[in-house]
C-alpha cells in the first residue's frame, strides 16, 4: 500500500465515523466513570468538580467528527480541538511522571488527530 493510500484512508468518512464511535463510547465510559478511567483521572490529579467536562467535550466531538462529509471545516476544527485535548492529556501524564505505557493511547490519538487536522477530511 502506498503512502497516498494510507493518507486517503485516514481522511475517509469511514475513519471519521469510526473515531466518532470511539469518542461516543469513551464519553459514556467517562460519564459513568468506569474504574480504569476513574483511576487514571485520580493518578493525573483531575479534580472531581471538573470531570464532567470530559464526557461533555467527547460527546460534542462526535457531532464534529460525523460532519466530515457535509461540513469539512467543522470536522477540521473538531480534530484541531481534539489535538489540543490530547496535548493536554499527554502533558498531564508527563507532569505526574506516569508510566510511559499509560500515555501511549493519548499520544496515539494526539498523532492521529494532528494528522487529520493537517490534512482535513477527504472531500471527493
Helices and strands as residue ranges (DSSP letters): H 3-10, H 13-32, H 35-44, G 48-50, H 52-66, H 72-95, H 100-119
